């Protein structure tokens, strides 16, 4: 023991604020995996051995003693050299293990998932979200859920029989005040959607984080931090995934009841548009609710990170990628099927955008010029409502156009980086992919 301490005089301790979340439930991997959460909120998925090292390193320990403790709890021998290798190559670079009294020279890596939010800012702090979700979690009591779903079916049948959707839509489109009110109500509904995710997370026993707003490419979008739902079982995570749609259902019921009482065309259009938005959340093509539902059904946190390994494994004569082999058969089937569907779909969409982009830009510029003239006249005549509507029209025209340009630019940049990466000499000991950190931000509607 004395010789080992002399050879390895340093001590190891897990990073300050690190929280051990425990065993992952419903994982799609064919081995046990564990979750830990750093002080900055990043969640990291680890093997059992790495998790046991962190579990034993609650206080500063010399490598020999730490290795002995891990060996005893793990049931297999881990010598000091093996511990040092794991600590220095895997745990320390992820900001999970450190030498006490030393400053961290570089910030710990954070997740950068494909099609993620940027420029995020908080609009509802964590404390307020916890209190609000605590008050509303009774809505997830199963009899209440069943009653709400039956009420939505009854409402849609009633509106189909008595409502004139075409007339209501014409009235709203022809009235600037109603158009502006519709945008405001849709924005409020998007916030209700995020509260639903937070409440579902709280109902399952996890703690929701902040509700905020960010940019999804260039489109403004609300989000809810439900990172803590990673430690829930599969049913709890699925409930969190669908909680936003469930609260949107209550928003539809409220608008529908208002329409039946008042006959307001605005509320009828709100009922229809909100349900269309709910449907748009379901396809698992981008990081909206349907994507997370499929990911949790498969037990794979980030489906997009498996695209390249799956494609490599499908090449004839090539051995399956380790990130495919580590999946359970049912999870491998789900992920592979998703990749085979989503890649052609996204390729078609990107090709269509690239071909149509010149026409889209020309039409957007022409329409924006008309709105700009309207805006100038409205400002000159001191007509704030007309000016607001004209400005809103310009923004609605600009965002899809800029978004299309940005998507194509990112694709070209990704292809360039991939090509350069293939030409570079790879390091001999890359960071293992299974230890990559992730964060769970539930994105709501983007407009």
C-alpha positions in Angstrom: 0.0 0.0 0.0 2.8 2.4 0.9 4.6 1.8 -2.4 1.4 2.4 -4.4 0.8 5.7 -2.5 4.3 6.9 -3.2 3.9 6.1 -6.9 0.5 7.8 -7.1 0.6 10.7 -4.5 -2.4 12.5 -5.9 -6.0 12.2 -4.5 -9.2 12.1 -6.4 -12.6 13.5 -5.5 -15.8 13.8 -7.4 -16.6 17.4 -8.6 -18.5 19.8 -6.4 -22.2 19.7 -6.9 -22.2 16.3 -8.7 -25.4 14.4 -8.1 -25.6 10.6 -8.6 -29.0 9.9 -10.2 -28.7 6.1 -10.2 -29.5 3.3 -12.5 -31.3 4.2 -15.8 -34.7 2.6 -16.1 -36.0 1.4 -19.5 -32.6 1.8 -21.2 -32.2 0.5 -24.7 -28.6 -0.6 -24.0 -27.8 -4.3 -23.4 -25.8 -3.3 -20.3 -26.5 -1.4 -17.2 -25.9 2.3 -17.3 -26.1 5.0 -14.7 -26.7 8.8 -14.7 -25.0 11.6 -12.9 -25.7 15.3 -13.1 -23.1 18.0 -12.9 -23.5 21.3 -11.1 -24.2 23.0 -14.4 -27.2 20.7 -15.1 -25.5 18.5 -17.7 -26.5 14.8 -17.3 -23.9 12.2 -18.2 -24.5 8.5 -18.8 -21.9 6.2 -17.4 -21.0 2.5 -17.1 -21.4 0.8 -13.8 -17.6 0.8 -13.1 -17.3 4.6 -13.8 -20.4 5.2 -11.6 -18.9 3.2 -8.7 -15.7 5.2 -8.9 -17.7 8.4 -8.5 -19.8 6.9 -5.7 -16.7 6.0 -3.7 -14.9 9.3 -4.4 -17.3 11.4 -2.2 -14.3 12.6 -0.2 -10.6 13.0 -1.3 -9.0 9.6 -1.4 -5.6 8.4 -2.6 -5.7 6.2 -5.7 -4.8 3.1 -3.8 -7.6 3.4 -1.3 -10.1 4.5 -3.9 -9.2 1.5 -6.1 -9.5 -0.8 -3.2 -13.0 0.6 -2.3 -14.2 0.3 -5.9 -12.8 -3.3 -6.2 -14.7 -4.3 -3.1 -18.0 -2.8 -4.2 -17.7 -3.8 -7.9 -16.7 -7.4 -7.2 -13.8 -7.2 -9.6 -10.2 -6.2 -9.2 -9.3 -2.6 -10.2 -5.6 -1.7 -9.7 -4.3 1.8 -9.3 -3.0 2.0 -12.9 -6.5 1.1 -14.2 -8.2 3.6 -11.9 -5.8 6.4 -13.0 -6.4 5.6 -16.7 -10.2 5.7 -16.2 -10.0 8.9 -14.1 -7.7 10.8 -16.4 -9.1 9.7 -19.8 -12.8 9.5 -19.0 -14.0 11.1 -15.8 -11.7 14.1 -15.4 -12.3 15.4 -19.0 -16.0 15.3 -18.4 -15.7 17.4 -15.3 -16.8 14.6 -13.0 -13.6 13.9 -11.1 -10.9 16.2 -10.0 -7.9 16.7 -7.8 -8.9 18.6 -4.6 -7.5 22.1 -4.4 -6.7 22.4 -8.1 -8.4 24.8 -10.6 -10.1 23.4 -13.6 -8.0 24.4 -16.6 -10.8 24.0 -19.2 -14.5 24.1 -18.9 -16.3 20.7 -18.9 -17.8 19.7 -22.3 -21.5 20.3 -22.8 -23.9 18.7 -25.1 -24.3 20.1 -28.6 -27.1 18.0 -30.1 -28.2 18.3 -33.7 -31.1 20.8 -34.2 -30.9 22.1 -30.6 -32.0 25.5 -29.2 -29.6 28.4 -29.1 -29.7 31.9 -27.5 -31.8 30.6 -24.6 -33.1 32.8 -21.8 -35.3 32.1 -18.8 -38.8 33.6 -18.6 -40.2 31.6 -15.6 -37.6 30.7 -12.9 -37.3 27.3 -11.4 -39.0 28.1 -8.1 -42.1 29.4 -9.8 -42.2 26.4 -12.1 -42.0 24.0 -9.1 -44.8 25.8 -7.3 -47.1 26.0 -10.3 -46.5 22.4 -11.4 -47.2 21.3 -7.8 -50.6 23.0 -7.9 -51.5 21.6 -11.3 -50.3 18.0 -11.0 -53.8 16.8 -9.9 -54.7 17.2 -13.6 -52.6 14.1 -14.3 -54.7 11.9 -12.0 -55.9 9.1 -14.4 -59.7 9.7 -14.1 -59.1 13.4 -14.9 -57.0 12.5 -18.0 -59.7 10.1 -19.3 -62.4 12.7 -18.7 -60.4 15.4 -20.5 -59.8 13.2 -23.6 -63.5 12.2 -23.8 -64.4 15.9 -23.5 -62.1 16.8 -26.4 -63.8 14.1 -28.6 -67.2 15.4 -27.6 -66.1 19.0 -28.4 -64.8 18.2 -31.8 -68.0 16.3 -32.7 -70.1 19.2 -31.5 -68.0 21.8 -33.5 -68.1 19.6 -36.6 -71.9 19.6 -36.5 -72.7 23.3 -35.5 -69.6 25.4 -36.4 -68.8 27.2 -39.7 -65.0 27.0 -39.7 -64.7 28.7 -43.2 -66.7 31.7 -42.2 -64.8 32.0 -38.9 -61.4 31.8 -40.6 -62.4 34.5 -43.1 -63.6 36.8 -40.3 -60.3 36.4 -38.5 -58.1 36.9 -41.6 -60.1 40.0 -42.6 -59.8 41.7 -39.1 -56.4 42.9 -38.0 -57.4 43.0 -34.4 -58.5 39.4 -34.5 -55.3 38.3 -36.2 -53.2 40.0 -33.5 -55.3 38.5 -30.8 -54.9 35.1 -32.4 -51.1 35.4 -32.3 -51.3 36.4 -28.6 -53.5 33.5 -27.7 -51.4 31.0 -29.6 -48.3 32.3 -27.7 -50.1 31.9 -24.4 -51.1 28.4 -25.5 -47.5 27.6 -26.2 -46.6 28.6 -22.6 -49.4 26.4 -21.3 -47.9 23.6 -23.3 -44.5 24.0 -21.5 -46.2 24.1 -18.1 -47.7 20.7 -19.1 -44.3 19.2 -19.6 -43.1 20.6 -16.2 -46.2 19.4 -14.4 -45.9 15.9 -15.9 -42.3 15.8 -14.8 -43.4 16.9 -11.3 -46.2 14.3 -11.2 -43.7 11.5 -11.9 -41.5 12.5 -9.0 -38.8 14.5 -10.7 -38.1 18.2 -10.4 -38.7 20.5 -13.4 -36.3 23.3 -14.2 -36.9 26.7 -15.8 -39.3 27.6 -18.6 -37.6 29.8 -21.2 -37.4 30.9 -24.8 -34.7 30.4 -27.4 -34.1 30.1 -31.1 -34.8 26.9 -33.0 -32.7 27.7 -36.0 -34.1 31.3 -36.3 -37.6 30.5 -35.1 -38.5 31.6 -31.5 -39.6 28.6 -29.4 -40.4 28.0 -25.8 -38.8 25.2 -23.9 -38.9 23.5 -20.5 -35.9 22.1 -18.7 -37.0 18.6 -17.7 -33.5 17.1 -17.4 -34.4 15.6 -14.1 -37.0 13.3 -15.8 -34.0 11.2 -17.0 -34.1 9.4 -13.6 -37.8 8.5 -14.0 -38.9 5.1 -15.4 -40.0 4.8 -19.0 -43.7 5.5 -18.1 -42.7 8.7 -16.3 -40.5 9.9 -19.2 -43.3 9.2 -21.7 -45.8 11.1 -19.5 -43.3 14.1 -19.5 -43.0 13.8 -23.3 -46.8 14.0 -23.7 -47.6 16.4 -20.9 -47.3 19.4 -23.2 -49.9 18.0 -25.6 -52.2 17.1 -22.7 -52.1 20.7 -21.4 -52.7 21.9 -24.9 -55.8 19.7 -24.8 -57.0 21.7 -21.8 -56.3 24.9 -23.7 -58.5 23.7 -26.6 -61.3 22.7 -24.2 -61.2 26.2 -22.7 -61.3 27.9 -26.1 -64.0 25.5 -27.2 -66.2 26.2 -24.2 -65.7 30.0 -24.8 -66.8 29.6 -28.4 -69.9 27.6 -27.4 -70.8 30.3 -25.0 -70.0 33.4 -27.1 -69.9 32.2 -30.8 -66.6 34.1 -31.2 -65.0 33.2 -34.6 -61.6 34.0 -33.0 -62.0 31.2 -30.4 -63.2 28.7 -33.1 -60.1 29.4 -35.2 -58.0 29.0 -32.0 -59.5 25.6 -31.4 -58.7 24.4 -34.9 -55.2 26.0 -35.2 -54.1 24.6 -31.8 -55.1 21.1 -32.7 -53.2 21.4 -35.9 -50.2 22.5 -33.8 -50.6 19.4 -31.6 -50.5 17.2 -34.6 -47.3 18.9 -35.8 -45.6 18.0 -32.6 -46.0 14.3 -33.2 -43.7 13.4 -36.2 -40.3 12.4 -34.9 -38.3 14.2 -37.6 -37.1 17.1 -35.4 -36.7 17.6 -31.6 -40.4 18.1 -30.8 -42.6 15.9 -28.6 -42.9 13.0 -31.1 -39.1 12.7 -31.3 -38.8 12.4 -27.5 -41.6 9.9 -27.3 -39.9 7.6 -29.9 -36.5 8.1 -28.1 -38.0 7.0 -24.8 -39.8 4.1 -26.3 -36.4 2.9 -27.7 -34.6 3.8 -24.5 -32.0 5.8 -26.5 -31.6 9.5 -25.3 -30.4 11.0 -28.5 -31.6 9.3 -31.7 -29.6 11.7 -34.0 -26.3 10.6 -32.4 -27.0 7.0 -33.7 -27.6 7.9 -37.4 -24.0 7.6 -38.5 -23.3 4.4 -36.6 -26.5 2.8 -38.1 -25.6 3.8 -41.6 -22.1 2.5 -41.2 -23.4 -0.8 -39.9 -25.7 -1.1 -43.0 -22.7 -1.1 -45.4 -22.3 -4.6 -46.9 -19.2 -6.4 -45.6 -18.7 -4.0 -42.8 -18.8 -5.0 -39.1 -21.6 -3.4 -37.1 -20.7 -0.3 -35.3 -20.2 -0.7 -31.5 -22.9 1.9 -30.9 -25.3 -0.3 -32.7 -24.2 -3.6 -31.1 -24.7 -2.1 -27.6 -28.4 -1.7 -28.3 -30.9 -4.3 -27.3 -32.6 -6.0 -30.3 -35.9 -4.2 -30.0 -34.2 -0.8 -29.5 -31.8 -1.6 -32.5 -34.9 -2.3 -34.6 -36.6 0.9 -33.6 -33.5 3.1 -34.2 -32.6 1.5 -37.5 -36.2 1.8 -38.8 -36.2 5.5 -37.7 -32.9 6.1 -39.5 -34.1 4.4 -42.7 -37.2 6.6 -42.7 -35.9 9.9 -41.5 -32.7 10.2 -43.6 -34.5 10.0 -47.0 -37.2 12.3 -45.6 -34.7 14.9 -44.5 -32.7 14.5 -47.7 -35.9 15.2 -49.7 -36.8 18.2 -47.6 -33.3 19.7 -47.9 -33.2 19.1 -51.7 -36.6 20.8 -52.0 -35.4 23.7 -50.0 -32.2 24.1 -52.0 -34.1 24.0 -55.3 -36.9 26.3 -54.1 -34.7 28.8 -52.2 -34.3 31.3 -55.1 -38.0 31.4 -55.6 -38.7 31.6 -51.9 -36.3 34.5 -51.5 -37.7 36.5 -54.4 -41.3 36.0 -53.3 -40.4 36.9 -49.7 -38.7 40.1 -50.8 -41.6 41.1 -52.9 -44.2 40.5 -50.2 -42.0 42.2 -47.5 -41.7 45.3 -49.7 -45.5 45.5 -49.8 -45.6 45.2 -46.0 -42.9 47.8 -45.7 -44.9 50.3 -47.7 -47.9 49.5 -45.5 -45.8 50.0 -42.4 -44.5 53.4 -43.6 -48.0 54.6 -44.3 -49.3 53.3 -40.9 -46.5 55.1 -39.1 -47.1 58.3 -41.0 -50.8 58.2 -40.2 -50.3 57.2 -36.6 -52.1 53.8 -36.9 -50.4 51.6 -34.4 -52.5 48.5 -35.0 -51.9 48.5 -38.8 -48.2 49.2 -38.2 -47.9 46.2 -35.8 -49.6 43.9 -38.3 -47.4 45.0 -41.1 -44.3 44.5 -38.9 -45.6 41.1 -37.9 -46.0 40.2 -41.6 -42.4 41.2 -42.4 -41.1 39.0 -39.5 -43.3 36.0 -40.6 -41.9 36.3 -44.1 -38.3 36.8 -43.0 -38.0 33.9 -40.5 -38.7 31.0 -42.8 -36.4 32.5 -45.5 -33.5 33.0 -43.1 -34.2 29.6 -41.6 -33.9 27.9 -44.9 -30.6 29.6 -45.6 -29.3 28.7 -42.2 -30.3 25.1 -42.5 -28.5 24.7 -45.8 -25.5 26.5 -44.5 -25.3 24.2 -41.5 -25.6 21.2 -43.7 -22.8 22.4 -45.9 -20.7 23.2 -42.8 -21.3 19.8 -41.3 -20.4 18.0 -44.6 -17.2 20.1 -44.7 -16.3 19.3 -41.1 -17.0 15.6 -41.7 -14.8 15.6 -44.8 -11.9 17.4 -42.9 -12.3 15.0 -40.0 -12.0 12.0 -42.3 -8.7 13.4 -43.6 -7.2 14.1 -40.2 -5.2 11.7 -38.2 -7.4 10.5 -35.4 -6.0 10.5 -31.8 -5.2 7.0 -30.5 -7.5 7.2 -27.4 -10.6 9.1 -28.2 -13.1 9.9 -25.5 -15.6 7.0 -25.3 -18.9 7.9 -26.9 -21.0 6.3 -24.1 -19.8 8.9 -21.7 -21.1 11.9 -23.7 -23.1 14.4 -21.7 -26.7 15.3 -22.6 -29.4 17.7 -21.5 -33.1 17.4 -21.8 -34.8 20.6 -23.0 -38.3 20.0 -24.1 -39.0 22.3 -27.1 -42.5 23.5 -27.6 -44.1 25.3 -30.5 -42.0 27.4 -32.8 -43.6 29.9 -35.2 
